[in-house]
Amino acid sequence: MKNLHIITDINASEILDSRGNPTIKVKVTAGTFSGEFAVPSGASTGSHEALEKRDGDKNRFHGLGVKNAIASVNKDIKKSLIGTDVLSQEEIDSTLLKLDGTPNKEKLGANAILGVSIACAKAAAAASGKQNYEYLAEILKTQQRAPYLYLNLINAGKHASSYLAFQEYMIVPLTDNVETALQMADQVRSELRKEIVERYSPFSANYGDEGGFVIEAKKVAEPLEILSGIITKLKLQNKVMLAVDVAASSFYENGKYFVDGEKLNADELLALYLDMIEKFPIISIEDPFHEEDFKYFAKLLSSQSKAKVIGDDLTVTNPQRLLRAIEEKSISGIIIKPNQIGTLSETLEVMRLAEFNQISCIVSHRSGETSDDFIADLAYAFGAFGLKAGAPNRGERVAKYNRLWEISSK
């Protein structure tokens, strides 16, 4: 029976992501079973993320092609993994890491490595006769549950052409019932569209990279005012909260943060956050300071008790970065993006480390997404605090919410 689980073929191909840029899709075959994974790509990326390998040929997709990464899969990786038991995830990932041999996956590319790693896990689930989340839960030995949904309704920063420095304004329904959460999101989003048109113009309800509205607001607090007003109007107080992904590294330069037309130092930005937390029902603030500023992350966390402080660019799903954040008491939550680190095993290691240290995990998509829904299975299998998958109105985002809805309804 074991031979039925042996990897017999690996094949990668080039497809487009949600921004129209090339990315990798990998198919792994083990006998009569197979698994596919399409790799996402970020726009707002931390400098410590594993390297996403691009061709650099300016005459083809503006240098963003992934033919070289695909060659890595179809030649070196395939040769190394053919004949391996697809159920041996740690052995597979260890082989991938040894084959690359660099700290940040620069030889093969994290996009190539991750594509193979997760495609293997999907093939293993199929070979085991299990759903992806069931197979992951067996590896993790965790309590399965639906996470809170982090729904991005207003896009800005690097995800849109906007005056706003802060990157994402999200709502978080406080329920693990996915259908109820999506119904609340629909109510808020419908009311938000009306509010945007009335407040700005009929041409203002446009969309950003993650399906959220791009509004003409010029002050970072304005979206929070609008969303909190809608929550009150719909009588959803204490049922729906707000979350912000600041992505502060994107507007940081020479020790200053450019916000609302002013250059703020870290103390002034800290004061702005504390004021927002007092005024609005904020459940979490992500990347509030520059990606190397563990000290001020810790200051925000220790200065208030209402909002979680979340690391993304700070921690980049990396165990060493997470350990430092734990030691310096910088965060109470962490964004989990498998393509930041490169393999499924490394991703699970970070999630376990976070859980052990009472750091909430929020499994996240990227701004350049695919229709793959694996992160929904991952969030459910781990019993993660949150799933961050964008607005509930674009196919590549909705795929994740629909999958979670399907899983949690079983």
N, C-alpha and C positions, 0 to 999 in steps of 0.2 A: 504493500500500500504506500510505503514511503516514496517510491519512485513517482507516484502521481503528483508529488509536491515539488519535484525537481524543476528548477528554472530551465526552460528549453529555448526561450527566445526573448530578446529585449530589442525594442525598436522605438526610436524617437523621431518626431516630425515637427515641422514648424507650423504654428498656427498664429492667429491674431488674438490679442487680449482686448479688454473692453475699451482701451484707448486707441485701438488700431495699431498697436505695436506688436512686433513678433514675440512669441514666447514658445516654450517647448511643451509638447505633449508626449508622454512616454507610455508605451504599452509593454507590460511584462506578462509572459505566458509561462505557465507551469502545467505541462500536459494539456488537459482539456480545459483548464481554468486560466483566467486572465484578469488583469487589473489595469486601469488607465488613470493617469493623473495629468492634468494640465496646470502648469506652474504659473502663479500670479507674479506681478511685479509692482514695486512701490514707486511713488513719486517723491514723497517725503521720507527719505531714508536716513538712518543713523550712520555715522562714519565708521562704526564698529561692526556693521552688518557683514555677513559673509558675502563674497564677491559674486555678483551676477555677471556671467560671462557674455559679452557682446562682441560682434565681429569688428566693429569700427570702420567698416567700408562705407564711406559717405555716399557712394553711388547706389547704395541699396538700403532702403528703409532708414536713411539718415544715420547709418552706422549702427543701428539697433538690431540688425539681424542676429540670429543665433545658430547659424550653420556650424560654427566651430564647436559650440557646446553640444550640438546634436552629434557631431562626429565623435566627440568624447564618449557619448552614450553608445553609439552604434559600433564603435571599435573597441577602445580600451575597457570600458565598463562591461560591455557585453561579454567580452573574452574572459574577464575575471569572475563573472557571476554565473555563467552557464554551468549547470550541474550542481549549483548550490540549492539546498532545501529552502524553498520560499517561506517556510514557517519560521526560519531562523533569522528574525529581524535584526537582532543585535550583531550577528555574524555578518549579515549583508551590509549593515551600516559601517561596521568596523572595516570591512574590505574596501568600501567606498572611501573612507577616510584615509586608509593606508595608501590606496591607489593615488589619491590626490597629494597627500603628504605635505600640504601647506596649512598654516594656521587659519586662513580665511577662504579656503577652497578656490584659490586663484588659478590653479592648474586646470582642473576640470570644469569649474564653475559651480556655484551653489545651485543654480537653476538646473543644471544637468544632474547633479547628485540628488537633489530633492525629488525631482521627477521620478527617478528610479526608486528611491527609498519608499515613497508613498505608493507608487504603482505596485511594488512588491507587497506592501501591506494589504492592498486591495485584492491582489491575486491570492494572498494567503487566506484572507477572509473567505473568498469564494471557494478555495480548496477545502476550507474547514466547514463549509456549509453554514457560515454565519454572516450576518449583516456586518458592515464595517464597524459600527459602534459596539457590537457584541464582541468582535475580535479584539478591539482596542481595550474594552473593559476587562477582558480576560488578561491582557498584558498588564494593565494598570492596577487591577484589583481595587477599583474605586467604586463609590456609590454613584450610580447613574441618576442624573436628573437634568431637566431642562434648565438652561441658564437664563438669566435676565437678558433681554434684547436691548442692545445699544443701537438705536436707529438714528442715522445721521440725516437730519432734515434740512440743515443749512450748511452749505459748503463754502469754504473760503480758503485763505492761505494758498498753498501750492496746488490745491484741488479745484481752483476756480479763478477767474479774473474778477477780483473783488478788492474793495478798499480795506477789508477786514484783515487784520494780522492773524487772528486765531483761525485755526484750520477747520474744525468741525464743531457743530452745535447739535447735540443729540438729545433725544428723549429716552428715558428708561422706565417702561412700565414695571411696577413692582409686583410682578406675578410670574410664576413659573408655568402658567398655563399659556402656551404659545398662541392659541387661537384668541384668547382674551387680550393678550399683549398686542397682537396684530390689529385687532378691532380698535383698541385705544389709539394705536399709531395712525390708523386710517382716519379716525375722528380728528386728531390733532393736525395731521397733514392737510386734510380737507379745509379745515378752518384757517390754517396757516396760509394756504394759497389765496384765500379770500382776503386775508389781512394784508398780504404782500401787495396784491393788486390795488387795494384801497389806499394803502399807505404810500406806495411809490408810484407805480404805473402799470398798465396792462402788459407792458413788455418786460416786467421785472421778474416774473415767475419762471426764470430759466433754470437749467440744471447744470450742476458741476460733475466732476469725475465720478462721484459716488452716488449720484442720483438725487442729492439734496438741492434745494433751491439756492440760487445765487442772488442775493438781494443787494440793494443799493445803500445799505447802512454804512455809516462811516465811523461809528463808535463800537468797540468790541462788546459793550454791554447791551447794545440795542437788540440783538437777536434773543438774548436772555429775557429782556423785558417783554418782547413779543410772545415768546413761547410760554413764559410763566403766566402772562395775561390770558392766553388761550386755555391753559390748564385750569385756571380759575374759572373762566367762562364756561367751560365744559364740566365743571364740578369734579375735576379729577385730582384735586389736591390730596396729597398723601397716597395717591395711586400711581402717579406719574412724576418722575423727577427729571432733572436735566443733567447732562454731562458735557464737558468741553474737552476737546483735544486741541491744546494750544499750539503744539509743535514749535516751541519757542526758539529752537535752533535756527528756524527758517527766517526769523526776523531779528537775529542777534548779530551784532558786529562791534568789535572793539570795546567789549564790556558794557554795551548798551543794547536796549531792546526798543525797536521802533514800533510804537503802538499809538494809534489815534493821532498820528502826525507829530508825536513827541518822542524824544529819546529818554527812556526811563532806565535808571539803574536797578539792580536786583531788589533793593529795599523798596523802591517805589512800585515795582511790579508786584512784589509780595503784598504790599498794602492794597493794591487794586484787587488781587485775588481774595483777600480777607473781606473786603467790602462786598464783593460779588457773592461770596459764600453766605454772608449775613443777609443779603437782600433777596437771593433767589434760592430755590430748592435744588441745590447742586449735590449730586451724589458722588461725583468724581471729577478731578482735573488731571488731565494727562499731559505729560511733558511740559510743566509750567515754566521751567528754566532750561538753559543751555544744556546740552547732553553731557557735559563734563562737570556740571555744578551739583554734585551730590549734597553739598552743604546747604544750598538754598532749597532743594527738594525737602531736606530734613527740617528746615525752618518752617516751611509751609505745613508740613505734617504735624509738627509739634505745636504750632500756633493756633490750631483749631481741631475740632473733633467731629465736625459734620460731614466733611467730604474726604473721600479716599484720594490719595496722591498716587498717580499711576505712572510707572516708567515704561517708555517705549524706546525712543532714541537713546535714552539713558541706559537701558538694559539689553536691548536688541536680542531677546531670547537667548542670552548667553550666560552660562553658569557662573563664570568669573565676574561678569558685570553685576549679576544678581547678588552674588555673595558680598560684593563691595557695598551694594545698596542696602543689604540686610545689616551689615556691620555698622554702617553709618546712619542707620534708621531713616533712610531717605524716602521709602515708599511703603504703601500698604496694599498696592496692587501692581500687577505687571501685565502688559500686553504680550500675548503669545502669537508669534507669526513664524510658522515653520521655515519659510524661506529666508528668514534672518540668520538662521543657524545652519541649515542645510540638510539635516537628516531627521527622520522621525524619532530615532532613539535619543538624539540630543535634545529634541523638543520635549519629549516625555521626561527626560532627566531634569530639565529646567522646571517643568510643571510640578514634579514631585518635590523638588527643592523648595519651590515657592509655597506649596501646600504645607510642608513640614514646618515652615517658618511663619505660617499664618498670613501669607501674602496672597491676596485674591487674584485668580487667573481670569483674564478676559481674552478669549480666543478671537483672533481678528483676521479679516480679509486684507487685501491690499487695494490701492486705488486703481491699479491696472489688473483687473480680475478676469477670471475665466468662468465658465458655467459649472465648473467642478464644485461639488457640495461637501467635500471631505471634512472641512473644518466644522460643519454642523455635527457630524458624527463624533469628531474629536471632543468638542465642547460637551456634548451629551454624555459620552463615555466617561469623561473625567469628572463630571458634575461641576463644571466650571462656574464661576460666579457670573460671567457674562459671555455673550456672543456678539461681536461687533461686525456687522456685515453690510453697512451702508443703508441707504433709503429703501423702503419696501416698494419700489416701483421700477426697477430695472432688472432685466432677465438674469444677469450674472449675480445680482444681489438677492433677488427673490428666490433663486435656486437654493440658497442656503437656508432662508426662512422656511420655504416649503418643505425642505428635507427635515428640518428640526420639528416642524409641525407634524410631519408624517411619523417620525420616530416617537415623539412624545405621545402620540395618539394610540400607540399600540397597546 
